[in-house]
Amino acid sequence: MSIKTIVYVSHADGREVHVMEMNPETGDLSLIEKVATSGVAMPMAVSPDRRFLYVCLRSEPYSVSSFRIDPATGRLSPIATTKLPDNFAYITTDRGGGFLLGASFMGNKIGVNPIGPNGWVQERPVQIFGTPPNAHCVVVDPSNRFVYVPCRDGDALVQLRFDAANGLVSPNDPLAMAAKPGAGPRHATFHPNNTTLYLLNETDGTAYVYAIDATSGTLSLKQSVDAKPPGFTGNPAAADIHLTPDGRFLYGTVRTPNTIAGFAVDPQEGTLTPIGQWPTEDHPRGFNICPRGRFLYAVGMHSHHLQSYRIDSENGKLRPLKRLAMGQGPNWVEIVDLP
């Protein structure tokens, strides 16, 4: 039986989520439905069991909509919309699916809300934890024991311990890793072997490579590379970062020049070697890679289009495929194989 892959794209200005099925051979997307949201739809997260989609609404009242994913079609059924403690720029679940963690850019904090057994986010948070200025992302490591929070204007990557039994975080030692002044830490992701964390810095357009101590969860910087196109000057406004599922290639979007930077990942050290720069949609705030690492989809928040690419399995280079008109302000992409 062939696996059915579904692509979800949230639309800030359109206040909706597009649900599309991916052709596994060509990468073509076929629209299944458009689901309206009650607010500005931006960051999304999928539960670890792929049964639920969470859509963060960044207009007042700040909230999250929980949807049930139909296991046969990928269609969304609304469960509940729950008030959140702040305006979250990024959401994720812990690895067990019991908690939703969110990073508040304006509120300088992260929040942890429990997720009930029926899949919907509960309103009362179990914890609010203050951060340096402008928390922009929150990620939970594959072991479900550590949490990391890039803080853009704080030029810091916060390191926390995580208790999966009760959803509580506590400071690691040290509490934060300092970035270069003015770097602007934004989004982070893990290598699948859980030995390396990659951080994309918004303001100076660099990517940091950190080694993860398996016991303590603390980080040590191994490398800094440039994600900007050669010769680019000014604020690059780097945005999103993702690895292919096999951990061989890493990509990051840079919004001001509207490009995607690609890197080959050293299989032993986790360090990065540039492999190319590719033009993409206007203001590529979000993108993602399909579960088999064959296709990459980038959306332009200002162009209102999606661009698909085929990833060369030998060298990681991107080949543009099709450009697809989207709703207004597409900004976040989640891709799931149906369970």
C-alpha positions as CSV (number, residue, x, y, z in Angstrom):
1,M,0.0,0.0,0.0
2,S,1.4,3.4,-1.0
3,I,1.9,6.0,1.7
4,K,-0.3,9.1,1.4
5,T,1.6,12.4,2.2
6,I,-0.3,15.5,3.1
7,V,1.0,19.1,3.0
8,Y,-0.5,21.7,5.3
9,V,0.1,25.5,4.7
10,S,-1.2,28.2,7.0
11,H,-2.2,31.6,5.7
12,A,-1.9,34.7,7.9
13,D,-3.8,37.2,5.8
14,G,-6.2,34.6,4.5
15,R,-6.9,33.1,7.9
16,E,-7.0,29.6,6.7
17,V,-5.1,26.4,6.2
18,H,-4.7,24.7,2.8
19,V,-4.7,20.9,2.9
20,M,-3.0,19.3,-0.1
21,E,-2.0,15.8,-1.2
22,M,1.5,15.2,-2.5
23,N,2.2,13.1,-5.5
24,P,5.1,10.9,-4.3
25,E,6.7,10.6,-7.7
26,T,6.4,14.2,-9.1
27,G,6.0,16.3,-6.0
28,D,2.8,17.8,-7.4
29,L,0.3,19.1,-4.9
30,S,-3.5,18.6,-5.2
31,L,-5.8,20.8,-3.1
32,I,-8.1,18.7,-0.9
33,E,-9.7,21.5,1.1
34,K,-9.3,25.0,2.6
35,V,-10.1,25.2,6.3
36,A,-11.0,28.6,7.8
37,T,-9.5,29.7,11.1
38,S,-10.9,32.3,13.6
39,G,-7.7,34.3,13.6
40,V,-4.3,35.0,11.9
41,A,-3.0,31.5,11.2
42,M,0.7,31.2,11.5
43,P,2.9,28.6,13.3
44,M,1.7,25.0,13.2
45,A,2.7,21.8,14.9
46,V,1.8,18.1,14.3
47,S,1.4,15.7,17.1
48,P,4.0,12.9,17.2
49,D,1.4,10.3,16.3
50,R,0.3,12.4,13.4
51,R,-3.4,12.4,14.5
52,F,-3.7,16.1,15.4
53,L,-2.6,19.4,13.9
54,Y,-2.2,22.5,16.0
55,V,-2.6,26.0,14.4
56,C,-1.5,29.0,16.4
57,L,-3.6,32.1,15.9
58,R,-1.6,35.3,16.3
59,S,-4.4,37.8,16.5
60,E,-6.4,38.6,19.7
61,P,-7.5,36.6,21.6
62,Y,-4.2,34.7,21.1
63,S,-5.1,31.1,20.9
64,V,-4.5,27.7,19.3
65,S,-6.9,25.7,17.2
66,S,-6.7,21.9,17.6
67,F,-7.7,19.8,14.6
68,R,-8.1,16.0,14.2
69,I,-6.4,14.7,11.0
70,D,-8.4,12.1,9.1
71,P,-6.1,9.1,8.7
72,A,-7.5,8.2,5.3
73,T,-7.7,11.6,3.6
74,G,-5.7,14.2,5.7
75,R,-8.8,16.4,6.0
76,L,-9.1,18.5,9.2
77,S,-11.9,18.3,11.7
78,P,-11.9,21.1,14.3
79,I,-11.9,20.0,18.0
80,A,-11.4,23.2,20.0
81,T,-9.8,26.6,20.0
82,T,-8.1,27.4,23.3
83,K,-6.8,30.6,24.7
84,L,-3.0,30.8,25.0
85,P,-1.0,32.8,27.6
86,D,0.6,35.0,24.9
87,N,1.2,35.6,21.2
88,F,3.4,32.7,20.2
89,A,5.7,33.0,17.2
90,Y,6.5,29.3,17.3
91,I,4.8,26.1,18.7
92,T,5.8,22.5,19.1
93,T,4.8,19.5,21.0
94,D,7.1,17.5,23.3
95,R,8.1,14.1,21.9
96,G,5.4,12.3,23.8
97,G,2.6,14.6,22.6
98,G,1.5,15.5,26.1
99,F,2.4,19.2,26.1
100,L,2.3,22.1,23.7
101,L,5.3,24.5,24.0
102,G,5.2,28.0,22.6
103,A,7.7,30.8,22.3
104,S,6.5,34.4,22.7
105,F,8.5,36.9,20.7
106,M,6.8,40.0,22.2
107,G,6.4,38.5,25.6
108,N,9.9,37.3,26.2
109,K,8.8,33.9,27.5
110,I,7.8,30.4,26.7
111,G,4.6,28.7,27.8
112,V,3.8,25.0,28.3
113,N,0.2,23.9,28.0
114,P,-1.0,20.3,28.6
115,I,-2.7,18.4,25.7
116,G,-5.7,16.3,26.8
117,P,-6.2,12.6,25.8
118,N,-8.7,13.7,23.2
119,G,-5.9,15.8,21.4
120,W,-6.9,19.3,22.2
121,V,-4.8,21.8,24.0
122,Q,-5.9,22.7,27.5
123,E,-6.2,26.4,28.5
124,R,-4.4,26.6,31.8
125,P,-0.6,26.4,31.3
126,V,1.5,24.3,33.6
127,Q,4.3,26.8,33.4
128,I,5.4,30.2,32.1
129,F,9.2,30.7,31.9
130,G,10.8,34.1,31.2
131,T,13.6,34.4,28.6
132,P,15.9,37.0,27.2
133,P,14.3,39.4,24.7
134,N,12.4,38.1,21.7
135,A,12.1,34.3,22.1
136,H,11.5,33.1,18.5
137,C,11.5,29.4,18.7
138,V,11.2,26.5,21.1
139,V,12.4,22.9,20.3
140,V,12.5,19.7,22.3
141,D,15.4,17.3,21.7
142,P,14.7,13.8,20.5
143,S,15.3,12.3,23.9
144,N,12.5,14.5,25.4
145,R,14.8,15.7,28.2
146,F,16.0,19.1,27.0
147,V,14.5,22.3,25.5
148,Y,16.2,25.0,23.6
149,V,14.9,28.6,23.0
150,P,16.6,30.9,20.5
151,C,16.1,34.6,21.5
152,R,16.7,37.0,18.7
153,D,17.4,40.3,20.4
154,G,18.8,38.6,23.4
155,D,21.5,37.1,21.2
156,A,21.1,33.9,23.2
157,L,20.2,30.3,22.9
158,V,18.5,29.3,26.2
159,Q,19.2,25.7,27.5
160,L,16.6,24.1,29.7
161,R,15.9,20.7,31.2
162,F,12.5,19.2,30.5
163,D,10.4,16.9,32.8
164,A,8.1,15.0,30.4
165,A,6.0,13.7,33.3
166,N,4.7,17.2,34.3
167,G,5.8,19.4,31.4
168,L,8.0,21.6,33.6
169,V,11.2,23.2,32.4
170,S,14.2,24.2,34.6
171,P,17.4,26.0,33.8
172,N,20.3,24.0,32.6
173,D,23.9,25.0,33.5
174,P,24.6,27.4,31.9
175,L,21.2,28.8,31.3
176,A,22.1,30.3,27.9
177,M,24.7,30.1,25.1
178,A,25.7,33.5,23.9
179,A,25.6,34.2,20.1
180,K,27.7,36.9,18.4
181,P,26.3,40.3,19.3
182,G,23.7,41.2,16.6
183,A,23.5,37.6,15.3
184,G,19.8,37.3,16.1
185,P,19.1,33.6,16.9
186,R,15.8,32.6,15.3
187,H,15.1,28.9,14.5
188,A,16.7,25.7,15.4
189,T,16.6,22.0,14.4
190,F,18.3,18.7,15.4
191,H,20.3,16.2,13.4
192,P,18.4,12.9,13.6
193,N,21.2,11.2,15.5
194,N,20.7,13.8,18.3
195,T,24.4,14.7,18.5
196,T,24.0,18.1,16.8
197,L,21.8,21.2,16.9
198,Y,21.7,23.7,14.1
199,L,20.7,27.3,14.7
200,L,19.8,29.9,12.0
201,N,20.5,33.5,13.0
202,E,18.1,36.1,11.6
203,T,20.0,39.3,11.7
204,D,23.4,38.4,10.4
205,G,22.3,35.4,8.3
206,T,24.7,32.8,9.8
207,A,24.1,29.2,10.8
208,Y,25.7,27.8,14.0
209,V,26.5,24.2,14.5
210,Y,26.4,23.0,18.1
211,A,27.5,19.7,19.6
212,I,25.0,18.3,22.2
213,D,26.3,16.7,25.4
214,A,24.2,13.5,25.6
215,T,24.3,13.5,29.4
216,S,23.8,17.1,30.4
217,G,22.1,18.4,27.2
218,T,24.4,21.4,27.1
219,L,25.8,22.8,23.9
220,S,29.2,23.7,22.5
221,L,29.7,25.7,19.4
222,K,31.6,23.8,16.6
223,Q,31.1,26.0,13.5
224,S,29.6,29.2,12.1
225,V,28.8,29.4,8.4
226,D,27.2,32.1,6.2
227,A,23.7,31.4,4.8
228,K,23.6,34.7,2.8
229,P,24.3,34.8,-0.9
230,P,27.9,35.9,-1.6
231,G,28.2,39.7,-1.7
232,F,24.9,40.4,0.0
233,T,24.9,43.4,2.3
234,G,22.2,44.6,4.7
235,N,19.9,42.7,7.0
236,P,19.3,39.3,5.5
237,A,16.3,38.4,7.7
238,A,17.1,34.7,7.7
239,A,14.0,32.7,8.6
240,D,13.6,28.9,8.7
241,I,15.8,25.9,8.9
242,H,15.3,22.2,8.1
243,L,17.3,19.0,7.5
244,T,16.5,16.2,5.2
245,P,15.2,13.2,7.3
246,D,18.5,11.3,6.7
247,G,20.5,14.2,8.0
248,R,22.7,14.6,4.9
249,F,21.6,18.1,3.8
250,L,20.5,21.2,5.6
251,Y,18.6,24.2,4.1
252,G,17.8,27.7,5.4
253,T,15.7,30.5,3.9
254,V,16.9,34.1,3.8
255,R,14.0,36.6,3.3
256,T,15.6,39.8,2.1
257,P,17.4,38.3,-0.9
258,N,14.6,35.7,-1.2
259,T,17.0,32.7,-1.3
260,I,17.4,29.2,0.0
261,A,20.9,28.3,1.2
262,G,21.9,24.6,1.1
263,F,24.7,22.7,3.0
264,A,26.0,19.2,3.0
265,V,26.3,17.7,6.5
266,D,29.5,15.9,7.4
267,P,28.3,12.4,8.6
268,Q,30.8,12.2,11.5
269,E,31.2,15.8,12.7
270,G,27.9,17.3,11.7
271,T,29.6,20.3,10.3
272,L,28.4,22.1,7.1
273,T,29.8,22.7,3.6
274,P,27.9,25.1,1.3
275,I,26.4,23.4,-1.8
276,G,24.4,26.3,-3.3
277,Q,22.0,29.2,-3.2
278,W,18.7,29.1,-5.0
279,P,16.2,31.9,-5.6
280,T,12.7,31.4,-4.2
281,E,9.5,33.2,-3.4
282,D,9.2,36.7,-2.0
283,H,9.7,36.7,1.8
284,P,10.2,32.9,2.4
285,R,9.2,32.8,6.1
286,G,8.6,29.1,6.1
287,F,9.4,25.9,4.2
288,N,9.6,22.2,4.8
289,I,10.9,18.9,3.4
290,C,8.8,15.8,2.7
291,P,9.4,12.7,5.0
292,R,11.4,10.9,2.4
293,G,13.6,13.9,1.7
294,R,12.8,14.0,-2.1
295,F,10.9,17.4,-2.2
296,L,11.2,20.8,-0.6
297,Y,8.3,23.3,-0.5
298,A,8.9,27.0,0.2
299,V,6.1,29.6,0.6
300,G,6.4,33.4,0.0
301,M,4.5,35.4,2.5
302,H,4.5,38.4,0.2
303,S,4.2,36.6,-3.2
304,H,1.3,34.4,-2.0
305,H,2.8,31.5,-3.9
306,L,4.5,28.2,-3.1
307,Q,7.5,26.9,-5.0
308,S,8.4,23.2,-5.1
309,Y,11.8,21.7,-5.6
310,R,13.3,18.3,-6.1
311,I,16.2,17.5,-3.9
312,D,19.1,15.7,-5.7
313,S,19.8,12.7,-3.6
314,E,23.5,12.7,-4.5
315,N,24.5,16.3,-3.9
316,G,21.5,18.0,-2.2
317,K,21.1,20.6,-5.0
318,L,17.6,21.9,-5.6
319,R,15.8,21.8,-8.9
320,P,12.7,24.0,-9.2
321,L,9.6,22.2,-10.2
322,K,6.3,24.1,-10.0
323,R,5.0,27.4,-8.7
324,L,1.5,27.2,-7.2
325,A,-0.7,30.1,-6.3
326,M,-1.8,30.1,-2.7
327,G,-4.0,32.1,-0.3
328,Q,-3.0,35.4,1.2
329,G,0.2,35.4,3.3
330,P,1.3,31.7,3.3
331,N,3.9,31.4,6.0
332,W,4.1,27.9,7.6
333,V,4.4,24.4,6.1
334,E,3.9,21.1,7.8
335,I,4.2,17.7,5.9
336,V,3.0,14.4,7.3
337,D,2.6,10.8,6.1
338,L,-0.8,9.7,7.2
339,P,-0.6,7.2,10.1
